[in-house]
Amino acid sequence: MTTILFDPVDRALYADMQMTMGNLIATSNKQKLKVVHHPDLGECLAGGAGAIDEIEAALHYLIQGGDKPTLKDISVILITKAGDLYNAFEGQLRLIKMPFSADAIGSGMTIALAVLHATQNPLQAMQTAKALDIYTGGAIQKGWFDGEQWRIETVLD
């Protein structure tokens, strides 16, 4: 799966870049964060955990509507320019504004959240998720709104 972490201090998403197919690593260079335009929330940064085609179908449905796709096991996380946090899961597939200060999705979410809580360091949280979760790996990207535009940069190889 993956690990995507929301850090409330810098209002940013952190995502690993490993992509797996079953139990095999397909690539360690898959960008998982992307800018989307939601009709009510405006320009947002989104990421997803699960099968790529299902993440794309979920984002399409959440942003453009249409027929609700049948999904197996995905999670989507989205932040607005103001730093508001939203999640969607395959069961209800609607954006839910999250009241949490920090959040994560994917197979390494529990690890990343625990380390972020203990250290207040999102890079250490992602490094620990990479070390302990076999489905989290590769470089780490950070995505955030800098006041003028969305930025997505590799912050840890």
N, C-alpha and C positions, 0 to 999 in steps of 0.2 A: 504494500500500500504506500504509505508516505508519512511524513510529519509536516504539518503546517501549523505554525504557532503565531498567535497574536500577542504582541507585547503592548500593554496599555501605556507604558511610559513614553515610548516614541511613536505610538500608534502605527505600528508597522506589522506586516506579515513576514515571517521567515519560513522558507520552504527548502527542503532538500531537493536534489535534482536526479535522484535515482529512480529509474522506472524498471519494474519487474514484470515478467510474464510467467505466471505460476511461481515457481520457486527459483527462477533464473533471473539474473540481472541482465536486462536488455540494454540499458545505457545508464550512464551516470551524468548525463548532460541534457536532461529534459526539463525545460522551463515549465513550471507549474503555476506561476502567477501571471495573470493577464488583466488588462484594463477592459472593463465592460461598461456599457451605458444602460442603466436601468431607467425605465420611464418615470418612476417616482423618486428615486434616490439620486439620479444623475450619474455622473461618472464615478465608478467604484473600482476597487481592486478585488479580484476574486481568485480563489484557488480551490482545488478539489482533491479529494482522496477517493480512490477506487479506480474502476476501469475507465480509461480515457474517453471512450465513446459514450459511456453513461454520464460522465461528468459534463461533456459537451451537450448532451441531450438535456440534462438537468438545467444547465445554464441557459440554454435556448428557451426552455419552458419558463423558467423563472423571469427571464427578461422580455421575451416576446409572446409568451402565452402559447395557445394552440392546444393540441392533444397532449394530455399528460402521459409522459413516457413510462414504460414499465422498467423499473430499475431494481437491481439486486442489493448492492451494498456500496453506497456512495455517501459522501458528506461534502457540502460546499460551505466555504467560509468567505465572507465578503465584508469589506470595510469601505465606508464612505469618506469623502474628503474631510469631513468633520471628525472622523475617527470613530463613528458609530459602527458597531459590530453586529453582523447578522450571520445566522447559520441556516442551513436547510439539509434535511436528511431524506433518504429515499421513501420512508413511510408516509410522510405528510407532504413533502416537496413544496413547501412554502417558506419564504424567508421569515425568520423569527428574530426579532431584535433581542440580543443577548444582554442580560443585566450584569454579566461577569466583568471583572476588570481584565482578566487574562483568559484566553481560551486556546484550544488547539483541536485539530482533527487528525485522523489517520491512525495508523498502527502504533506510532511512537508518541501519541498525544499524552498519555499518562506520565511517561518518563519526562517529556519536555515540560509539562506543567509543574511537576514536582520539583524539578531542578530550577525552573524559573521562580517558583515560590521561595525556594531556599536561598537562591543566590541573587535574584533580581538581574540576571545576566542572560539575555536571550541566546547569545552565541554559545555560551556554556551549555544551556539547555539543549540546543540543537546538536552540539557535539556529543553530548551524553546520549541523546536519542540515536545518533548515528552509531555510537559504540555498542549500544545494547539492543537495538531493534534491527533485525536482519532486513527489513523492508525499507529502511531509511538509510540513505547514503549519498555519496557524491558531494558536489559543492553545495554550499548554502547560499540562497539568494534572499535579499531583503527587498521588500516593496513598501513604499510609503509615498504620501503626498507631501511635497516640499513647500507648499504654499502657492505654487504656480502650476506644477505638473506632477504626474505620477512618475516615480522613479523605481526601477527594478535593477539591482546591481548584485553581482556576486560578492559576498563579504567574507567567505571562508571556503577555501579549497579542501 
